[in-house]
Amino acid sequence: MKKVRIGAGQGFYGDSFDGAVMNAKYGNLDYLAFDALAELTMAILAKNKFQHPELGYTRDIGLAMQALLPLMKKNKFKMLTNAGGLNPHAAKEVVLHVAKKMGIHDIKVAVVTGDDIKPRISELQDAGVDFTDLETAKPFTKEIEEKLLFANAYLGAKPLVEALRQGADIVISGRTTDTAQFLAPLIYEFGWEEDDWDRLASGVFMGHLLECSAQSTGGNFSADWQSIENFEQIGYPIAEVSENGEFVITKVEGSGGLVNAQTVKEQMLYEIHDPANYITPDVVVDITNVTLEEIAPNQVKVTGVKGKERPKDLKVVAGYDDGYMGQVIVGFSWPDALEKAKKAEEIIYRIMEKKSITFEKMHVDYIGFNSLHGPLAHDAGDPNEVYLRMAVKTYDKKKADNFFRLFPPLALNGPPTMSTFGQIPTRQLLGMWSFLVPRKLIESHVTISMSEVGELV
């Protein structure tokens, strides 16, 4: 029975590529797939592109290609990435530049576009698309439209498959689902049909287990994490997939980390809100009857994935300018560190009231006490040190910049031991807006373009 080996290459923008290099060198791969995007990443890329229109892609793609292109040529695997973000063609140019600089030729780079619907807002409104926000049920206003920085639909695997059919060695896309890069090679290699729901679901679930780099191989493991060895050279997961959709999760032999039923199960449940209805553009996945079988050390066989008909709509996530955040961090030492931080917060509020200073929102953390656990934090005694973090939201950048000025006088005029003034530069805030669009209105505008690095003379 034919099998395809797919390796994980990246779980987020800024991730280490060491695991990708190990997979590329020793994983006997057919494909190396990267998930570089998240909603936060799209916001970062939008800010980059707003300031520098030639940007908008994940800029670590150049470093990745420097390390991986020679291995791709040597070991004959293909790569798929959504690192194109908001500017896939610019990402392609980086790849081509790196290849030419390294003397690597005879590779085809495909770019998939069509996820960006920001220029099409009016057209889609005329077509009857309801832009009401899925999370808040708020109506889409002209004010929100004028503040939009990006609006991208989640594409599935279909255009990536077509790029592979056209001979691409590297496929670069914008906003796809996290799993599309992993599913596409299976559809291409095995010839799965668009309505082969169980196999497609298995392929999506495989992608879900690989999309977060080492989270299936012991990274970010909440159970017996102390038993995980060699975090510093942790291996990224590899899936060996059979034509019937069943697959085995493993990692490079000798790499750090661990693959067992528990590590796989933790990633299995990650970000899954409804295990019976995990909705993607390609298929609705049901993992309620999945079986994880440890068939050998660092090998887990996955069976039992079921699929249902894909949705008729695609989700769009948009980001809009939503003001500014000013924030300050100051520290207090033992004894009574938490009490001192609370008193400083109280003083700041009183100063604001006296001077009629207001903000749209305020948020307070006591770092060292409740910044991670929030309202679930419990009193752990008298901590050695606590940092007061106060953050404000305003639509006036100058007010956000000036928030810091309230704090320095407290060094001498407030509770004792205040130190470590941390003024974090004012940040632009992006509000998120999501809605559904009939898939035919999106997929009819998806395009694939191909570039080739020919033989150098």
Backbone torsions as a table, in degrees:
resi	resn	phi	psi	omega
1	MET	NA	133.3	179.8
2	LYS	-65.0	141.0	176.6
3	LYS	-131.8	149.7	178.6
4	VAL	-123.3	132.2	179.4
5	ARG	-106.8	121.6	-179.0
6	ILE	-119.8	130.6	179.5
7	GLY	-110.3	148.1	174.7
8	ALA	-79.9	139.1	-178.5
9	GLY	-118.4	-20.3	-173.7
10	GLN	-170.7	140.1	179.2
11	GLY	-109.5	-14.9	179.3
12	PHE	-170.0	161.6	176.3
13	TYR	-63.6	120.0	-177.4
14	GLY	103.5	-2.4	179.3
15	ASP	-66.8	158.2	174.0
16	SER	-70.4	144.0	175.2
17	PHE	-99.6	6.9	-179.8
18	ASP	-60.9	-42.0	178.8
19	GLY	-65.5	-36.4	177.5
20	ALA	-64.7	-41.8	179.7
21	VAL	-64.5	-41.8	177.3
22	MET	-60.8	-44.5	178.3
23	ASN	-62.8	-40.9	-178.9
24	ALA	-66.2	-36.4	-178.3
25	LYS	-77.5	-46.5	-166.1
26	TYR	-121.0	1.2	-172.4
27	GLY	-88.2	-4.4	-177.7
28	ASN	51.4	50.2	-171.9
29	LEU	-83.3	153.8	164.4
30	ASP	-98.9	-32.8	-178.3
31	TYR	-143.8	147.1	172.1
32	LEU	-122.8	122.4	-172.8
33	ALA	-120.2	142.4	-174.5
34	PHE	-123.2	136.8	169.0
35	ASP	-115.7	103.6	-173.4
36	ALA	-101.8	-7.7	-168.3
37	LEU	-113.3	149.0	168.5
38	ALA	-147.7	172.1	179.0
39	GLU	-59.6	-41.1	177.3
40	LEU	-61.7	-40.9	179.4
41	THR	-61.6	-42.2	179.1
42	MET	-60.8	-37.6	177.6
43	ALA	-64.5	-43.3	177.9
44	ILE	-60.5	-45.6	-178.5
45	LEU	-66.1	-34.6	177.8
46	ALA	-63.5	-41.7	177.7
47	LYS	-64.7	-41.6	178.0
48	ASN	-59.3	-46.8	-175.8
49	LYS	-70.5	-33.4	178.1
50	PHE	-62.1	-39.1	-179.5
51	GLN	-81.4	-34.2	-177.8
52	HIS	-138.9	96.3	-173.7
53	PRO	-55.7	-21.2	179.7
54	GLU	-78.2	-8.9	179.0
55	LEU	-95.9	-158.3	-178.6
56	GLY	111.9	-1.1	175.0
57	TYR	-112.3	169.1	178.4
58	THR	-78.9	116.2	-168.7
59	ARG	-74.6	-5.8	175.0
60	ASP	-81.8	1.2	178.3
61	ILE	-62.9	-31.4	178.1
62	GLY	-64.8	-43.8	178.1
63	LEU	-63.4	-40.4	179.4
64	ALA	-61.8	-44.8	-177.9
65	MET	-67.4	-35.9	176.6
66	GLN	-58.3	-39.3	-178.5
67	ALA	-80.7	-30.4	-166.8
68	LEU	-105.9	-25.4	-178.0
69	LEU	-58.9	-45.6	177.7
70	PRO	-60.9	-36.8	179.3
71	LEU	-71.3	-34.5	177.2
72	MET	-62.4	-44.1	179.2
73	LYS	-66.2	-43.4	-176.7
74	LYS	-67.4	-45.0	-172.7
75	ASN	-101.2	0.8	169.1
76	LYS	58.6	56.0	170.8
77	PHE	-120.4	167.8	178.9
78	LYS	-111.0	160.9	-179.1
79	MET	-128.4	143.1	175.7
80	LEU	-131.5	133.6	-178.6
81	THR	-147.9	146.0	172.4
82	ASN	-100.1	23.7	-179.8
83	ALA	-64.8	-8.8	177.5
84	GLY	-63.3	-25.8	175.2
85	GLY	52.4	-118.5	-178.9
86	LEU	-96.5	4.0	-177.5
87	ASN	-152.2	66.2	-175.5
88	PRO	-59.8	-34.0	-179.3
89	HIS	-67.6	-34.4	176.1
90	ALA	-67.5	-37.5	176.5
91	ALA	-62.9	-39.8	177.3
92	LYS	-59.7	-42.6	-179.2
93	GLU	-61.8	-35.4	176.3
94	VAL	-63.2	-45.5	180.0
95	VAL	-61.5	-45.5	-180.0
96	LEU	-63.3	-40.8	179.2
97	HIS	-61.6	-45.7	-179.7
98	VAL	-62.7	-44.4	-179.2
99	ALA	-60.9	-46.2	-179.8
100	LYS	-64.3	-41.0	-179.4
101	LYS	-63.7	-33.6	-178.7
102	MET	-90.0	0.0	179.8
103	GLY	73.7	26.3	-179.9
104	ILE	-98.5	125.8	-175.5
105	HIS	-132.6	-179.4	-178.3
106	ASP	58.1	46.8	172.3
107	ILE	-127.1	145.0	179.0
108	LYS	-109.8	131.1	-179.2
109	VAL	-117.4	119.1	178.9
110	ALA	-99.9	144.6	175.2
111	VAL	-120.6	126.6	178.5
112	VAL	-106.8	123.1	178.2
113	THR	-129.1	172.7	-179.6
114	GLY	123.1	-8.9	177.9
115	ASP	-76.9	-23.6	-177.4
116	ASP	-78.1	109.9	-179.3
117	ILE	-106.9	3.7	-177.9
118	LYS	-55.2	-42.5	178.9
119	PRO	-70.7	-7.5	-173.2
120	ARG	-110.2	13.5	-174.9
121	ILE	-55.7	-51.8	-178.0
122	SER	-61.7	-42.7	179.2
123	GLU	-59.2	-44.4	-178.4
124	LEU	-70.6	-35.2	175.1
125	GLN	-62.7	-41.7	178.2
126	ASP	-64.6	-27.0	178.9
127	ALA	-82.6	0.6	175.7
128	GLY	92.0	12.8	179.2
129	VAL	-68.2	133.9	178.5
130	ASP	-90.1	114.4	-176.5
131	PHE	-93.0	11.2	178.4
132	THR	-56.4	135.1	-176.4
133	ASP	-67.3	130.1	-177.4
134	LEU	-66.3	-31.7	-174.9
135	GLU	-82.6	-40.8	-172.1
136	THR	-110.3	-12.8	-175.6
137	ALA	65.2	17.3	178.3
138	LYS	-78.5	146.6	178.9
139	PRO	-74.6	152.0	179.0
140	PHE	-82.3	116.3	-175.1
141	THR	-104.0	165.5	176.0
142	LYS	-62.4	-34.2	178.8
143	GLU	-62.7	-43.2	177.8
144	ILE	-64.6	-44.3	-179.6
145	GLU	-58.2	-42.7	-179.0
146	GLU	-67.8	-22.9	-179.3
147	LYS	-94.5	-1.4	-176.4
148	LEU	-61.7	133.9	174.6
149	LEU	-105.8	-29.5	174.8
150	PHE	-158.3	158.0	174.5
151	ALA	-154.7	110.6	-172.5
152	ASN	-132.3	134.9	176.5
153	ALA	-85.1	147.4	174.1
154	TYR	-79.9	110.5	176.2
155	LEU	-85.5	153.1	175.1
156	GLY	-95.0	-157.4	-172.5
157	ALA	-81.3	-18.4	-169.7
158	LYS	-53.0	-51.7	-179.2
159	PRO	-68.6	-26.1	177.0
160	LEU	-69.6	-37.4	176.0
161	VAL	-62.1	-45.0	-179.9
162	GLU	-62.4	-37.1	177.2
163	ALA	-62.8	-39.6	176.6
164	LEU	-65.9	-39.0	179.1
165	ARG	-63.9	-28.4	178.3
166	GLN	-83.4	3.1	172.8
167	GLY	98.7	14.4	-177.2
168	ALA	-66.4	137.7	170.3
169	ASP	-91.4	-30.8	177.3
170	ILE	-131.1	131.4	178.0
171	VAL	-116.5	122.2	179.1
172	ILE	-114.4	127.7	179.7
173	SER	-129.2	173.8	171.7
174	GLY	-94.0	-127.9	-174.8
175	ARG	-74.1	102.7	169.0
176	THR	-113.2	171.0	169.9
177	THR	-66.5	159.8	-179.2
178	ASP	-62.1	-26.3	-173.2
179	THR	-95.8	-11.6	-171.8
180	ALA	-60.5	-39.4	-178.7
181	GLN	-62.6	-28.2	-177.4
182	PHE	-86.9	-34.9	179.8
183	LEU	-73.5	-39.4	-172.7
184	ALA	-53.3	-45.5	179.5
185	PRO	-59.9	-31.7	-178.5
186	LEU	-71.7	-42.6	176.7
187	ILE	-60.8	-42.5	-178.5
188	TYR	-66.4	-47.3	-175.1
189	GLU	-72.9	-40.5	-174.3
190	PHE	-96.6	-11.5	-179.7
191	GLY	70.1	30.8	178.9
192	TRP	-61.3	142.1	179.5
193	GLU	-80.6	161.2	-177.1
194	GLU	-67.1	-18.7	179.6
195	ASP	-112.5	19.4	176.3
196	ASP	-83.9	71.7	-164.3
197	TRP	-60.1	-40.5	-176.9
198	ASP	-67.0	-43.0	-179.8
199	ARG	-70.1	-41.4	176.8
200	LEU	-60.3	-41.9	178.9
201	ALA	-62.8	-40.1	178.0
202	SER	-63.6	-39.8	177.8
203	GLY	-65.5	-39.3	176.7
204	VAL	-64.8	-42.9	-178.8
205	PHE	-65.4	-39.2	174.2
206	MET	-57.6	-44.9	178.5
207	GLY	-62.0	-37.6	177.8
208	HIS	-61.9	-37.6	-179.4
209	LEU	-73.3	-19.7	-178.6
210	LEU	-102.6	-17.3	-166.5
211	GLU	-67.3	-22.5	-174.4
212	CYS	-105.1	41.4	-179.1
213	SER	43.1	-115.0	-166.8
214	ALA	-83.2	8.5	-177.9
215	GLN	-69.9	-11.9	172.0
216	SER	-97.6	-6.8	-175.6
217	THR	-119.1	26.1	174.5
218	GLY	106.6	-9.9	176.9
219	GLY	-74.1	140.7	178.8
220	ASN	56.3	34.9	-174.5
221	PHE	-87.2	125.7	-172.8
222	SER	-91.3	-15.3	-177.2
223	ALA	-81.3	-114.4	-178.2
224	ASP	-84.6	63.9	-174.6
225	TRP	-66.2	-24.4	179.9
226	GLN	-64.8	-21.2	-178.7
227	SER	-83.8	-9.2	-179.6
228	ILE	-73.0	127.1	-176.8
229	GLU	-103.7	147.9	171.2
230	ASN	57.9	52.8	174.1
231	PHE	-55.0	-32.0	-175.1
232	GLU	-67.5	-16.9	175.2
233	GLN	-133.8	44.5	-175.8
234	ILE	-65.5	138.5	179.9
235	GLY	-84.8	144.0	174.0
236	TYR	-87.6	151.6	-174.2
237	PRO	-69.1	152.2	174.0
238	ILE	-126.5	137.7	175.8
239	ALA	-114.0	128.2	171.8
240	GLU	-104.1	111.5	-168.4
241	VAL	-109.3	133.8	176.1
242	SER	-93.8	162.5	-175.3
243	GLU	-62.2	-27.4	179.6
244	ASN	-79.7	-0.2	177.3
245	GLY	98.4	-17.1	177.2
246	GLU	-69.3	149.7	-177.3
247	PHE	-150.3	163.5	178.5
248	VAL	-120.8	129.6	174.5
249	ILE	-93.9	130.4	-179.2
250	THR	-148.1	-168.8	175.5
251	LYS	-151.5	170.4	179.4
252	VAL	-62.9	133.6	179.4
253	GLU	-62.4	132.5	179.7
254	GLY	89.8	-9.0	177.8
255	SER	-78.6	163.0	177.9
256	GLY	-72.0	171.0	179.5
257	GLY	96.0	-167.9	-175.0
258	LEU	-157.8	138.4	172.5
259	VAL	-119.4	112.8	171.4
260	ASN	-146.1	-177.8	-175.8
261	ALA	-60.9	-34.3	-178.3
262	GLN	-71.0	-43.9	-179.0
263	THR	-65.9	-39.3	178.7
264	VAL	-68.1	-39.8	-178.4
265	LYS	-64.3	-35.9	-179.6
266	GLU	-63.2	-43.1	175.8
267	GLN	-71.2	-31.9	178.4
268	MET	-55.0	-39.9	-176.1
269	LEU	-91.9	-5.7	-176.1
270	TYR	-67.4	124.2	177.1
271	GLU	62.4	18.6	177.5
272	ILE	-99.6	107.1	-176.8
273	HIS	-81.1	-36.5	178.9
274	ASP	-133.0	102.5	-176.2
275	PRO	-60.2	-21.4	179.4
276	ALA	-89.1	-12.8	-176.4
277	ASN	-146.3	71.6	175.5
278	TYR	-88.1	105.8	-169.5
279	ILE	-87.7	126.6	173.0
280	THR	-133.3	165.9	178.4
281	PRO	-64.0	-21.8	-174.1
282	ASP	-91.8	-31.5	-174.0
283	VAL	-173.7	154.6	171.0
284	VAL	-95.9	122.9	-169.9
285	VAL	-99.9	137.3	175.4
286	ASP	-118.8	114.0	-178.8
287	ILE	-110.9	18.4	-175.9
288	THR	-70.1	-17.3	179.6
289	ASN	-117.9	23.8	-179.9
290	VAL	-70.0	141.1	175.3
291	THR	-116.0	131.1	175.2
292	LEU	-111.6	117.8	-175.9
293	GLU	-120.6	121.3	176.2
294	GLU	-79.1	103.2	-174.3
295	ILE	-94.5	-13.1	178.6
296	ALA	-170.1	167.5	176.0
297	PRO	-56.1	128.8	179.7
298	ASN	60.1	33.0	174.7
299	GLN	-139.4	120.3	179.2
300	VAL	-123.1	120.8	177.6
301	LYS	-87.9	135.5	-176.4
302	VAL	-117.6	124.2	178.3
303	THR	-138.2	169.3	171.4
304	GLY	90.7	10.0	179.0
305	VAL	-76.4	136.4	177.7
306	LYS	-120.8	154.4	-178.6
307	GLY	-130.4	156.5	176.2
308	LYS	-128.6	166.6	-176.6
309	GLU	-54.2	138.6	-179.2
310	ARG	-64.8	156.5	-179.6
311	PRO	-71.8	157.5	179.1
312	LYS	-83.6	-13.5	-179.1
313	ASP	-117.1	156.6	172.6
314	LEU	-111.5	144.7	179.2
315	LYS	-83.4	139.3	174.2
316	VAL	-116.4	133.9	172.1
317	VAL	-116.4	126.7	-179.9
318	ALA	-118.7	155.4	176.0
319	GLY	-126.4	138.1	-178.9
320	TYR	-132.9	154.4	178.7
321	ASP	-62.1	120.5	-175.3
322	ASP	-129.0	36.8	174.6
323	GLY	96.5	-155.7	-173.7
324	TYR	-136.3	153.1	175.6
325	MET	-118.1	127.0	169.5
326	GLY	-109.1	140.3	-179.4
327	GLN	-148.2	149.7	-177.7
328	VAL	-136.3	141.5	175.5
329	ILE	-125.5	127.8	175.3
330	VAL	-132.6	147.2	-174.8
331	GLY	-111.7	152.0	175.7
332	PHE	-133.3	143.1	-176.3
333	SER	-106.2	165.4	174.9
334	TRP	-59.4	146.6	2.8
335	PRO	-89.0	163.6	175.9
336	ASP	62.2	35.8	-175.6
337	ALA	-60.4	-45.0	-178.5
338	LEU	-66.1	-41.6	179.0
339	GLU	-62.0	-39.1	178.5
340	LYS	-64.5	-43.6	-179.7
341	ALA	-61.7	-41.7	179.2
342	LYS	-65.3	-38.1	178.6
343	LYS	-65.7	-40.5	178.3
344	ALA	-61.5	-42.5	176.6
345	GLU	-58.2	-45.0	-180.0
346	GLU	-60.6	-41.6	-179.9
347	ILE	-63.6	-43.2	-179.7
348	ILE	-60.1	-44.5	178.7
349	TYR	-59.8	-41.1	-178.9
350	ARG	-67.6	-39.8	177.2
351	ILE	-62.4	-43.3	179.2
352	MET	-61.5	-42.4	179.4
353	GLU	-64.0	-43.5	-179.0
354	LYS	-63.3	-37.1	-176.3
355	LYS	-96.9	6.2	178.6
356	SER	57.6	42.8	176.8
357	ILE	-95.7	123.8	-179.3
358	THR	-129.4	155.6	176.2
359	PHE	-136.7	158.9	179.0
360	GLU	-64.1	-42.0	179.7
361	LYS	-145.6	153.3	173.0
362	MET	-136.2	146.9	178.7
363	HIS	-138.5	137.4	-177.3
364	VAL	-128.0	133.2	172.5
365	ASP	-125.5	149.4	167.6
366	TYR	-109.9	97.0	-176.7
367	ILE	-68.6	126.3	-172.2
368	GLY	105.7	-8.3	178.3
369	PHE	-130.5	-56.3	-172.6
370	ASN	-135.6	10.2	-174.7
371	SER	-69.1	-22.9	177.5
372	LEU	-100.0	-36.5	-174.9
373	HIS	-96.6	-14.3	178.9
374	GLY	56.9	-132.0	-176.7
375	PRO	-67.1	-11.8	178.9
376	LEU	-86.2	-4.0	-179.2
377	ALA	-62.7	145.0	177.4
378	HIS	-122.3	157.5	-177.5
379	ASP	-69.9	116.3	-178.9
380	ALA	-104.1	27.9	-179.0
381	GLY	91.2	-154.9	-177.0
382	ASP	-97.8	97.9	-175.4
383	PRO	-67.2	156.8	179.4
384	ASN	-64.0	-36.6	-178.2
385	GLU	-157.3	149.1	177.4
386	VAL	-138.5	138.9	178.0
387	TYR	-111.3	125.3	175.2
388	LEU	-84.2	122.4	174.7
389	ARG	-115.8	122.1	176.0
390	MET	-120.3	126.8	-179.2
391	ALA	-124.3	141.9	-179.2
392	VAL	-128.5	150.8	174.1
393	LYS	-115.7	134.8	178.4
394	THR	-152.4	156.9	174.9
395	TYR	-93.3	3.4	178.9
396	ASP	-111.2	107.8	-176.1
397	LYS	-59.9	-37.2	-179.3
398	LYS	-62.7	-38.0	177.7
399	LYS	-64.6	-39.2	177.0
400	ALA	-64.7	-41.4	178.7
401	ASP	-62.0	-38.0	-173.0
402	ASN	-84.0	-7.9	-179.1
403	PHE	-57.2	-36.8	-177.8
404	PHE	-59.6	-30.4	-173.6
405	ARG	-64.1	-16.4	179.7
406	LEU	-73.9	-17.8	-167.9
407	PHE	-93.9	-41.2	-174.9
408	PRO	-52.8	-39.1	-179.9
409	PRO	-59.6	-22.8	-177.8
410	LEU	-70.3	-14.8	178.8
411	ALA	-58.9	-36.8	178.2
412	LEU	-109.8	-19.4	-172.9
413	ASN	-108.3	10.5	-177.1
414	GLY	-132.6	-158.4	-179.6
415	PRO	-60.0	153.5	-175.7
416	PRO	-71.8	158.0	173.1
417	THR	74.9	13.5	177.9
418	MET	-65.8	131.1	-177.0
419	SER	-155.6	-174.2	176.6
420	THR	53.4	60.8	174.9
421	PHE	-65.4	124.4	178.8
422	GLY	-125.3	94.4	174.6
423	GLN	-88.9	112.4	178.5
424	ILE	-89.4	130.1	-176.9
425	PRO	-52.7	144.7	178.2
426	THR	-56.1	136.4	-177.6
427	ARG	-118.7	140.2	171.8
428	GLN	-72.1	137.7	178.1
429	LEU	-101.3	142.0	175.7
430	LEU	-115.6	127.7	171.6
431	GLY	-86.5	148.0	-178.9
432	MET	-105.2	142.4	-177.6
433	TRP	-138.9	126.8	-178.3
434	SER	-129.5	146.9	-180.0
435	PHE	-159.3	173.3	-177.4
436	LEU	-110.5	144.2	177.6
437	VAL	-130.8	134.9	175.4
438	PRO	-51.7	130.0	-171.8
439	ARG	-60.1	-31.2	-178.9
440	LYS	-63.3	-29.0	179.4
441	LEU	-74.5	-21.4	177.7
442	ILE	-92.3	-52.8	-172.0
443	GLU	-65.0	-24.4	177.8
444	SER	-70.2	-14.0	-179.9
445	HIS	-108.2	5.1	178.5
446	VAL	-76.5	134.3	179.7
447	THR	-127.7	155.3	177.0
448	ILE	-128.0	125.6	175.5
449	SER	-122.7	148.5	-173.9
450	MET	-123.0	134.9	172.5
451	SER	-125.0	150.7	-176.9
452	GLU	-131.7	136.7	170.7
453	VAL	-92.8	103.2	-177.8
454	GLY	-77.0	176.2	179.6
455	GLU	-65.0	131.8	-178.7
456	LEU	-78.1	139.4	179.5
457	VAL	-124.1	NA	NA
